[in-house]
Amino acid sequence: MSRRTFLSAVFFAVVLLYMGLGFYQLFALLPKSTPGWLVRRDGDRLKISAVMPDGPAKDLRASDEIVLLNNREIKSAEEIVQFIQPLEAGTAYTLRIRRNGEIKDYALRTAPLPPGALALIFTARVILPLVFFLIGLAVFILKPHDTLAWMLGLLFGLCAIVFSNFLSIGLPGWVAFLAQAVGIPSVLFFPVFFHFFLIFPEPSPSLRRFPRLPLYAYLAFLVLIIPYDAIVTALHSFAPQRAQALRSITYAHGIIFSLLALLTIVGGLLALILNYRQAGNIARRKMRIVVVGGFVGLLPLVLFTILFSVFGTDRISTSTLLWLNFIIVGLFLLFPLSFAYAIARHQVIPVSLIIRRGIRYLFVARGSVALEVMTVSVVMFFLMDALFRNNPMSGRSVGVISGVVAIIVWTLTRAIHTRVISPVIDRRFFRRAYNAQQILAELGEALRTMTDPPEMARLVSAKIQDSLQTESIAVFLYDEKTKEYACATAAQYVEASHATVSACEGLSLPVDAFIIQRLRESGQPLAVNFDDANSSARALVSADAGENESRARENEIMQRIRAQLILPIATKEQLFGFVALGPRLGDLPFSGEDRSVLQSVVWQMALALENAQLISRKAEEERLRHELEIASEVQQRLFPQRLPATEGLELAGVCIPARGVGGDYYDFIKIGDSQIGIAVADVAGKGISAALLMSIVQASLRSHVQTARGCLTDLVTSMNALLFESTAANSYATFFYAQFDEKDRAFTYVNAGHNPPMLVRANVAQEAVSVATAEGVTTQVVRREAQMSAVAKNPASLLTTGGPVSGIFESCSYEQETIQVQTGDVLVAYT
């Protein structure tokens, strides 16, 4: 039980007790006559407030101060009530009054009550508080989680206290204090009234502009009214003499209270008008009777209260005054009854349906048991009659056999009732009880072994619908392919055929849908009620013009699946989907226990989906790892498996991909008898895609190299055109290709945007020595030594001649360069 529910239950229990005391006091002290005048307190004095013009005390005047009643000093109005009420009509009594400083004595008699007076008292002090109490209690019970329903129940409960009008006559001090203390908070009826109509059925524009307006109303009564009432009540109960002194400020307190009460009532009615004017057509239709009932019920009471306070009632005859009070009380009854009518007529809370189905359930459920008993009795009679008629037995034998047969028949009947008849009745009229722990345990056990999200959705849907007996249920899950929340399963109970049908075709919501955004932001269940102004669904029918189409689609889907409660299937990091529940077959709202169980169920499903996602991701990673191993093995076979046989070169190459496979490539190709092709390439990207593009480069090179005939620019140009046509715009490759001729040691190359390879020249000292010993070559030696000296200063050269990278441009021109290499020169090409 929530804290609000507990406090509300205590509140209604206290109101009921207070009303009971008031009713008891009313009937115990029911007036038998009338003195013909009313009294009010003015500071520490008691004065006549009104006199019946045609009554038994017509000589009295308003504002006469009461000095003695029947020669007894009177200290409170309650003493006058206690004295007058038991008197029969025609009973004589004396009254001493002070008028304009002059003392006067009157011998008076009580008169019979005017016709209809008892009916008016009974209506005002019994029927009126009962109506307020019952409607307020019913609204709270039927919608305990709704703020408006809770405030309306509080408002009507406070009003019931006001009209119960319990007086602490003849009670001990502490009992009187406790009884009167209950009535002190009833003045909060006025700020609660103001607050309620500021938010009914939607927050008022004034509340959006001044959000602290209700707080100020509460503070005014809590600071200016309630402390005074509490002090006066305590002093009146325990120290009456001291209370008289404090009552000297009663007039000022009464003025303040009257102004605050008038301001809050008028303010609440104005807020009701503003809310009615800004409400939609559906809300207006539902509010119309409440607006009419509120104004017709409250305005006469407010207006006549002001008029009677200002002008008095001395000039109004008794019968006229009585009928005016009858009219005021009767019209005031329209205030709570208008809410009751709106609730029943417009299904704000399906009271009639709940009562009708509850009664039907009671009769059908208990009636079925009675029918079963009658059937078993008839069957047993004929069975026993047939068994014992032709087989006379002793009384003991008859008793034993009858008992055994009766036990067997009743056991079978009970089993049939429990397994067949009772579920049918529960599904048709009500919901059956469920074991929350059992549901969670069974779901946890089943979901633990599942990895298929649609299968999980069907299991959860079936379990929820079987336990809560909802009219419909739909489970939406995020679809990676469509990037939407698509319906995984949906079922609706068709009452006419008592069957459950699937209704999931074509239902999906985009990730930016209003419902999805609300679930992602709040992570809490959403109530969906298109007739409720406080429901999240309200935004679906009041969208901006630019959102009308998407909101209309959401509106259509929510109404199609009869959504009433939406629960997110989510963890802290991800919204996997949601469960949309329709109303329960019993037409009662989802209880706190229902919501708690449902949240536990969707949380379990979220964990199961997250686990399935991790398993799927792990399996996918394992599959990719296996495929990567195969791709790596295939790619390794594209590299030279053995080095070409050659006498003029020493060859070596290695490739170590960063991710098992990649776009790096090298190759050694034997061309004819005396030429060796050397290739190094680097394809854009990493992984499988780069490896595939690398295989294209390798195949293209192998297919063109034998026909190049020394023109390497044509070879690279052809490869560029092939890559451009067969790959995407963002695919390209840097490429270095060279051919070495063993006969003349000519090294020809083309660099298509690749990292420049380095040609490192050998040490020239040995060559210089070897030519220096020969005759007639001195000039040549000096020239060659000069050349070698230049090389020695920069022994490594970068091979940059060529053109742009391959595969980006459709047509490119390339250049080639031929270099004479010597023994010991080293070429280093890399990626």
N, C-alpha and C positions, 0 to 999 in steps of 0.2 A: 504494500500500500504506500503510495507516494505521500509526501508531507502535506501537499495541498488536499488530497483526498481525506486524510486523517483530520486535519483542521476543519474541513468542511463538514465532516460527519459530526464532530463535536459541536460546531456552530448550529447545525440543524437540530441536534439533540437538545441543546440549550433553548433554542427557539420553541421547540415542542413543549418542553417543561414550562417555560414562561407562559405560553398560551394556555396550557392546562391549568396553571394557577389562576390565570385571568378568567378562564371559563368557570372554574370552581367558585371564585369570588363573585362573579356575576350572578350565578344562579343561587348562591347562598345569601347574597345581599340584594336580591332582585327588588327594585323599588315597588312599593304598593300604592304610593301616592306621590304627589308633587307639591312642593311649597309654593311654586309659582315664581321663583326667583333663582338666580345663579350668583355665585360668589367668585371673587378673584382676589389675589394677594397684591397689595400695593405697599412695598417695603415691608415694614413689620406690622402692617395693619391688614385686616380683611374688609373688603368692600363689596357691595352689591354690584355685579357687572351687568345684569340684565333682569328685567321684570316683564312677566307676561301681562300685556295690556288688559286682557280680559280674565286674568287669573285671580286666585284668592288673595294675593298680596299686591293689588294694583295701587295701593297707596304708597308703596315704597318707591324710591327713586334710585336710578343708577348712580353710583358713587357714594351712596349712604354707607357710613362706616359701621360695622357690626361691633357692638360693645358686649352684649350678653345675649345668649340664646337659652331661653327657659331658665333665666337667672343664673346661668353658668358662663364663666369666661371661656371663650373659644380661642385656641391658639393656632389651629390649622384648618384648612378646608376639609381634610379627611375627617376631622371630628364632626363637622356639619353633615357630611355624607353619612357617617356612622349613626348620627342621631336621626336624620330624616328618613332614611331608607326603610326601616322596619315599621314606620308609622302607617296606620290604616287611614284611608281617606276620611276626612272630617275630624281628625284628631287636633285638639287645641294645643297651642304653644305660644310662648311670648318671645318677642324680639325687641331688644333695646338697640337703637341706632343713634349715631351722631350725624347731624346734617347741618352744615354751615356753623359748627360749633355748638349747636343746640341738641340736647339729649331728648329723644322721643321714644316712647314705649308703644308697642303695637301688640294687640291680642289677635293672633292669626289662627287659621285652620288649614290643614292640608286639604288638597282637592284630588279628585280621582285623576288618574293619568289620562291624558288626551287619547282619543282613539288612534291606534296605530303607533303609539309611543313605544310600546314593548317590541313591536315588529321592527321599528327603527333601531332600537338598542340591540336587538338580536342580530340584525343585518350588519350593523356597524362593528359590533364587538365579537361576533362569532363567524358569520358567513364571510365577511371581508378578510379577516386574518387567515381563515382556513383556506380560502381561494388563493391568496398570495403564497401561503406556505406550501400547499400541495403543488401548485404550478412551479414554484421555484425549486422544490425538492425533485420533482419529476425531470425538469430540464437538466439539473445537475447530474442526476443518476444516469440519464440517457446519454449525456455528453460530458463526462467528467474531465476530459483532457482539452476541452474547448474553452478558451478564455472568455469568449462572449457568454457562453452558457453558464460558466462559473460565476461571472459577474451578475448575470440576470438572476441566478439563484440567490446570490448574496443580497441583491437589491430587494427581491420579494421577501426574503427572510427578515430583513430589517423592517420592511413595511408591516409584516405580520406582528412584530414586536410593538410597533407604534400603535396599532389599532387594538391590541389586546388590552392596553390601559390597565395594568395591574396596580392596585393600590395596597400599600402596606398597612392596612387598618387592623389594629389589634394584634400585631405580630411582635415577638421579642426583638430587641435591638439588632442583634446580628442576623437574624432571619430576614428582618425588614431590609437591612442593608444589602444582603446578598440578592434579594428579590429585586430591589430597586436598581442595584448595580448592573443587572442584566439589561435593563432598559436604557442605561446611559449611552452605550454605543449606537443605539438606534438613531441618534441624530446624524450618524454617518450615512443614513439613507440619502440625504441631499447631495453630498459630494459624489457618492457612488452613482446616483441618478445622473448627475452631470457627466461623470467620467464614462458611464456606459454609452450614453448617446453621442459622446464625442468619437467613439470607435465603432458604433453600430450603423450599418453593417460593415462599413469601411471607415478608416480613420478620417476624421473631418479635416478640411483644409486649415481650419483654425489650429488644430492639433499639430499639423505639420509645420505651421508657422510659429506656434508657441508650444513646444513639446512639454513644457513644465506646467501648463495650465491645470491639469488634474491635481498635480502635487500641491499647488497653491490652494486649491479648494479644500483638499484634505487638511492642510496645515491650518487653515482658518478655523475649521471646526475643532481640530485637535488642540489648538492653542487658546481660542477665545470661548469655546462653548463647553467642551467636555471637562476641563479642570474645575470650572465653576460648578457644574452639575455634580461632579464626584464629591466635591467638598460639602456642598449643601446636603447631598444624600447621606454622607457619613455623619454630619452634625445632626441632621434631622433624626437619624436612627439612634445615635448614642448620646447626643447632648442637645435636645430641642431648644433649650433656653438660649444657647449660643447661636443656634441657627437663625433665630429671629433677628439678631443684629446683622448677620450677613445678608439677610434678605432685603436690606435697605437698598441694595443695588440691583434688585430684581428687575425694575423697570428698564434700566439701561441694558441689562443682559437680554431682556426680552426684545428690545429694539434691535440689538445687534443680531440676535438669532433670527428674527423675522427677516431682516435685510439679507442675511446670508442665505437663508432658505429660499427667499424669493429670487435672488440672483442665480442660484444653482438650478432651480426649477426652470426659470425662463431661459437660462443659458443652455440647459439640456434640450429644451423644446426647439430653440433656434438651431442648435447643432443637428437635431433630427431633420429639420427642414432642409438645411444645407446638404446633408448626406443624401436625402431623398432626391434632391435636384441633380446631384452629380452621379447618382447611381444609374446603372444600365437598365434596360427594359425588364429583364428578368428580376433583378433585385427590386425594382420599383413595384412590380406586381406583388411581390411578397411583402414589401414594406408598406404598401398602401393601407392595409387594414390596421397595421401598428401605428402609423401616423395618425389616422383618423381616431383610433382608440385612445392614443396618448393625448391628443388635443381635446377631444370631447370629454375624456375622463378627468383631465387635470385642470383645464382652463376654468371650468365652473367652480371647482374647489378653490383655486387661487383667487379668482375674482371675488367670490362671495366672502372669503376669509378677509380680504382687504376691505371690502365694503362694510362688513359687520364690525371690523376693528375700528374703522373710522367713524361710522355713523351710528353704530349700535343697533339693537333690535327692539327698542322700546316701542316703536311705531308699527311693528309688524304683529299681526294677530297670531295667536297660538297655532291655529290650524294652518295658517299660511307658512309660518316658520317651520312647522312640522313637515309640510309638503316640500318646502324648499330643501330641507335636510334629506328627505327621502330622495329627491331628484339628484342632489349632490352625491349622496352615497351610491345610488344606483348607477349614475354616470361614471363614478370613480371605479366601479367594478369593471367597466369596459377596458380599463387600462391593462390589468392582468389577462382578462379574457381575450383581448385582441392578440396578445402573444400566443395564448393557447390556440386560438383559431388559426393563426399563421403557421404554427407548428403542425397542427393536424391537417389543415387544408393544403398547404404547399410542401408537405413532407420535409420540412426543415429537420425534424426528428420524426421518424415514422411511428408515432405513438399508436395510432389505430391499428397499424399492421402488426406492431409488436404485441399489443393486447390480444388481437384476434388470433394471431398464430400461437401465442402463449396459451390461450384458452383451448384452442384446438389441440395443441400438443397435450395439455393436461387430460382432456377428454379422450383423445385417441390413445395416448400411452396407457392411461389407467383403464380406459375402456377395453383396450386390447387384452390387458391382463384379466379383467373380469370375464371377457368372452372366452379366453383360454380356460379359465377355471370352470366356467359352465360347460364348455366342450369336453373337458377331461371328466367332469362329473357325469355327464350323459354317457360318455364312452365307458367309464368305469361301471356304471349301473348295468348297462346291457352286457358288458363283458362278465361281470360277476354273476349276473342272473343266468347267463348261458352256461357258465362254468359250474355253478352249484345246483342248478335245477335238476340236472340228471345225475349228479354225483353228490349225494348227501354225505356231509362230513360233520365232525364234532365242531363245537363252537371255537375251540382253540385252533383247530386246523384252518377253519374259515378265516379267523383273525390273522393268522400268520401269513396265509397265502394272499389275503386281501392287502395286508401291509406291504408285502414284497412287490406285488403287482403295482400298487399305488406309487411306491417309491420309484420303480422303473419308469412308469408312465410319466410321472411328474418330472423326473430327471430329463427324459427325452423332450418333454414339452418345454422345459426351461432352456435346454440347449437350443431348440429351434427358435424360441423367443429371443435369446441373447444373440444368436448368430444370424438370424434372418429377419425376424419381425422388427426387433428393436432398431437395427441399423436403418431399415427402410423408413420407419417412423422418424428417426432422428434426421435422416437426410431430407425427408419431406417437410418436416415441421420445425426442426430445431437443429442444434449442433450437438454432437456427442462429446463427452469428456475425453481428454487425451492425457497421456503421460509424457510430460515434457522430457524427462530424463531418458525415457525409452526411445522417444523420437530422435533425440540427439545421439544416443548410443548407436541406434540402428543406422542412422545416416553416416556417422563417423566410420563405422565398420564397412559400409558399402562404398563410400567415397574413397576410402583408402586404396582400393584396388582399381579404381577407374582412372582412365587417362583421356577419355573421349568427352569433351565438353557437352555436346548435345545429349549424350547418354546421362551425364550428371544432371542436366537441366530436366530431363524427363523424370528422373528419380525424385529430385527435390519437389517438382511440381506435383507428382502423384502423392508424395508424403504429406505435403502441406494441405492439398485439397481433401485428402482422406481424413486428416486430423481436424481441420478447422471448418470443413464443409463450406467452402467459398463457392459463390456462383460462377466465378471465372478465375483463371490464373494464366499468366503469360510470363515466360522467361526470355529476356533479351540478352544476347552475348555479343561481344565485340568481334567483328569479322575482319581479319587481317587483309583479306582480298579486296573487299568492297570499302574498307575503312569506315564502316557504319556499325551501329548496334542493331543486329538483325534478330528477329524472333526465332529462338531455337525450339520452343515448344509452347503451345497454348491450348487451353481446354476450357470449354464453357458448358455449364450444366443447363440443359433445356428442361424447364419445369413441366412443359406440356407432355413431353415424352419420357421424363425422368431418366434422361440419358446424357452422357457427357460426350461432346463432339469437339473435334479439333478445329481450330480457327487461327492458323498461323501464316497463311499464304500472303506474301507481299507486304509484310509488316517490317519496317526498319526505320531507324531514326539516325540522322547524321550526328557526328560528334559535336557539332555546335548547336544542337537542339536545346531548347530552353530547359526541358526536364533533365537532360544529361548534364548541363552546366550546373543546375541546382544540386543535383546529386553529387557531382564532383566537388563543389564548393563546400557543401554542408556535411556530406557523409552520413546524413541522418535520414530516416524514413520521411516521405512526403505524403501528406493527405491530399487526395485528389477528389474534389467535390465541386462540380460545375455550378451547383446551386448555393455554395457557401462562399461568401465574399472574402473570407480569410484563407481560402484554400489556394494552393499553388496553381491550380488550374485556372484561376481567375486571370492570370497573365496570358493564358492561351487565347482568351476571347477578348482581350483588351490590348492587343499588340499595336505597335505603330504601323503606319501604312507600308513601310518597306519590309516589315516582317510578317505581313498578313498571310502570305502564301505558305511560308514554312510553319507558322503557328497554326494555321488552319489544318495543315497536314498532321501536326502533333495532336491537335484537338480531335481530329477524326480517328486517329489510332487509339488515343486514350478512351474515347467513347466506344469504339468498336470492341475493345477488350474489357470494357466496363470497369476500368481501373478506379479503385477507391483508395488504395494504399500502395505506395511504391517504396521498395526497399533496395538500397544499393548493394550490389555484390562487389565489395571493394576491400582492398587493403590500404595501408597508408600511402602507398606509392602508385596504385593503379586501380581504375574502375573497370572491372571485367564485364559488368552488365548490370541488370536490375531485374527484380521480380515485381510484377504488377498484379495485385490482388483485387478481385471484385468484392462486392459485399457478401457477408456470410448469409447462408440460407435462412438463418433465423432472424435476419434483418437487425441484429444488434450490432453496435459498434465493436471494433476490436478492443479487447480489454488490455490492461497493462501486462498481464501474463501472456496474452497472445502476442503482443508486440515484442516482449522480451524473448519468447521462444523463436519468433520469426527472425529477429536479429541474430540470434545464435545460429539458426539454420543457414542464413545467407553468409554469415562469417565463416562457417565450416565450408560452405561451397566455395567461397573466395580463396580459402587456404588450399582446397583441393584443386581449384583451377590454377593457382600459382604453382602448386606442386607438379601438376600435369604439364604446365608450361615449361618448368625447369627440366622435367624428364624429356619432353619433346626437344628442347634446346640441346640437352646433353646427347640425345640420339642423333640430332642433326650434326652436332659437332663431331661425333664419332664417325658418322657417315662421311662428312667432309674430310676428316683426317684420313680415312681409308682411301677415299678418292684421291686425296693429295699424295698419298704414298704411291698409288698406281701412276698418277700423272708424273710424279718425280722419276719413277722408274722409266716411264716412256720417254721423258725428256732427256734423261741420261743417255738413252740409246741414240738420240739425235746428235750428241757430241761424238767426235771421232773415237771409235772403239780401238783402233790401232793407228799408229803414225805411218804416213806414207814413207816408202823406202827412198832415200835420197843420200847422195854423197856430199853435197855442198852445204847442207843445212843440218843443224841440230834443233829439233822441234820439241816444244813442251807447252802444255795448256792445262788449265784447271778452272772449274766453275763451282762456286759454293752459293746456292740461292739462299736468300734471307728467309724465305717462307716455304722451303721444300721445293717449290718450283718458282720460276720467274722468267723474266724476259731477256736475260743475258745469254749471249750466244758466241761461240767461237768454232772455227772449223779449219781443217787442213785438207786441201783437195789436190789430188794428183792429176795434172793436165798433160797429156802426152807423155813423152819420154823424159823431157828435160825441164818441165815447169811445175812449180808448186804454187797453189792458191792459198792465201792466208786471209781469213775473214774474222772480224770481231764486230758484234752488234749489240745494241742495248735498246730494248723495246720499252715504250712508255708504260708505266704501271707496274704492279706487282701481282704475284699469284697466278691463278689459272688463266685469267684473261691475257696477261702478258705472255704466258707460256704458249697459248694458242697463236698469238700474233708472231711469236718467235718461230713457231713451226712453219708459218707462211713464209717468213724471211728465208729460212733454211731451204724450203722446197723451191722457192723462186731462184735462189742463188744456184742450187744444184742443177736446176733445169736450164739456166742461161750460161753457166760458166764455160761449158765445153764449146759453145759457139761464139764466145766473145772474140777469139783470135787476136788478143792483145789490145783490143779497143775497150778498155774498162769503162769509159764514159758511157758507151752504149749500154753496157750491162747494168750500170747503176741507174741509168735513165729508165730502162725497162722495168727494173724492180720498183722504182718510185711510182711509175704508172700503175703497176699491179697493186701495190699497197694502197694507193689513193682510191682505186675503184672497189677494192674488196674489204675495206675497213671503214670504221666510223670516222667522223671528223676529228675526234679527239685522240685518234690512234696514229702513232707514228713510230719511227725507229731511227736511231743514229747508226751509221754503218761505216765501217772501214774495210776496204778490200784491197789486197795487193797480190801481185804475181812476181815470182822470182824465177829468172832464167838461169839455169845452172851453167849454160855454155858461156855466156858473156857477162855473168854476174850482174845483170841489169835487174833493178828492183823498181817496178812500176806500181803506183798505188793511186787510189781515189778515196778521199775522206768526205763522207756525206754527213757533216755536222757532228761527227763523233769526237770524243775526247782525243786530242792529238796524240798518237803513239810517239814514243821516243826512240830515235835511232842513235845509239851510243857507239862512237867510233873506237876502234882498237888503238893501243899504244903504238906510235909510229917509230919508236927507237930501233926496233929490230929491222924494220924495212930500210930505215936510213943507213944502218950499218951494212946491211947486205948489199945495197947499191953503191955504197961509198967505196968498196974495195974493187969495183969494176973500173976498167980503163975507158976513157973517152966519154964519160957520162957526168963529168964534174958539173957542168952547167945544169944538166938535168937534175942532179942531186941537190944542188943549191935551190933550184926552183921548187922541187918537191919538199925540201926541208922547210921552205917558206910556207908552202901550203899546209904542211903538217903542224907548223907552229901556230897557224891560225886555228886549226882544228883543236890543237891542244888547249888553246884558251877557252874554247867552247866545245867540249867533246860530245855533247848530246844535242841533237836537233829535233824539233817538233815537226811532224808530218801533217801539214794543215791544208795542202792543196786539195780542192774538191768542189764542194757546193753545200746547199742546205740539206737539212735532215730529210729523210725519205717518208713519203706518205701524206705530207701536209698540202703540198701544191700539186696541181694536176700535171704541169709541165715544168721541168727545171733543166738547167744546163749545168754540166759538171766539167771539171778539168782533171787531167791526170798528170803525174810527174814521174820521171824516171831518174833513178839515182844509181850510180855505180857503187857497189859495196865491196869491201875488202875482207880478207880473212880476219876473224876476230870481232867484226862488228856485231853488235847486239841490238835486236829490235824488241821493244817492250810495248805491247798493246794491252789495253785494260778497259774496264767499264767502271 
